[in-house]
């Protein structure tokens, strides 16, 4: 099972990506060290943001799972260099706009780095289970 998978830039690919996150953690025996549901949720939010907001022009969006000693690093690579901006005061009644706040609440840290190809990598680090 590969830690890096490219997905089509479509929201319906999020389910496949979520299943891959769970399968990867189980396959590597990491489901006892890291919260699988948190990892799936964070990966889904980052992936969905890339699908909805990045200028991907149909190019795949790549998801990378990087287990480390102190965190599970989830990276989403897309071809748009524009970094995501969390909404500071999203409407509590809105059905969208809360994703990055959710990522920030579940991750030890998250951020964006420019990619050598002109795109970006949005990452989040999930802490291990207590």
N, C-alpha and C positions, 0 to 999 in steps of 0.2 A: 504494500500500500504506500502510495507516494505522499509526501508532506506538501507537495505543490501541485495544484490542479487549476487549469484554466477553464472558466465557465463562460457560456454565452452571456452577453449583457442583457439578460431578461429577468424580470422578477420571478418568473416561474422556475428559474434555475436555483433559487434560494433553498428550496426543499432538498434538492439533490446535494447542495453544498452542506446543509445542516447534517444530513445523514453521513456525509463523508467525515465531518468533524467528529461525530460520535464514533464512527467505525475506526477512524485513525487512532483516537484515544484508547479505545478498547484493544485494538490490535497491538498497540505499543505498550499496553498495560498501564497507561497513564490515567485511566478513568478512576483509579483509587487515589491519585495525587492531585488531580485538578477537577473542579466542578464542571462536568460535561454540559449541563444545561446552561450554565453561565457562558461557557465557551461557544456553544451553539448560538446563543442569543447575541453575543458580541459580534461573532462572525457574520451573522445574518444582518445586523444593523449596518456594519461596515460595508458589506456586499451590496445591500439594498441602496445605501447612500450612493455608492459608485454607479449603480444602474440608473438611479433616478436623477442624479445631479452632475455626474461627470460627462464631459464631452468625449465619449468613447468611440463614436462613429462606427459602431458595430464590432469593434475589436474586443477580444476576450478580456475578461477581468480575472486576474489570477489571485488565488487565495493560498497563503503559505502558513503552515502550522509549524512552529519552531519551539519544541519543548526545551526548556533550560532547567537548571537546578532550582532556581527561585521563582520561575514564572513560565506560563505557556504564552508564547508570543504568537499573536495572530496578525498576519499582514494581508492587506488587500492592495493589489497593484492595479492602477488604471492609467490610461494614456493622457489624462487631463492634469496639467500642473497646478490647477487651482485647488488650494487646500480647503477642506470642509470648515464651515463656521457654525458652531452650535448656536442655537437660538437661546438668548439669555432669559427671555421671559415668554416661553411658548404658551399659547392659549391652553389652559388645562382641559378644556372641552374638545380641543382639536384631536383628530385621529392620527396626525403626523406631526413631526417637528420635535419629538422628544428623544429620538434615537441616540444622539451623541451624549445627551445628559445621562441616558441609561448606560451607555458604554462607560462614561466617566464614573458612574456609581459602582460598576462591577469590576473595572480594571484597576490595577495598581497605578498604571499610567497609560496614557494614550497620546498619539501625536501624528505628525505628518513629516515625511522627509521627501525631498526631491529625488526622482529616479534618474539614472544616467540617460535614459531614452527620452527625457523631456516630460515624462508623466510624474506620478507621485506614488508613494507608499503610505497608506494610513495603517497604523499599527495600534494594537492594544495588548497589554500584558496582564494576563489573568493570574492572580496569586494562587499558590497551592492551597489545598484544603487544610484546615487547622489540625 
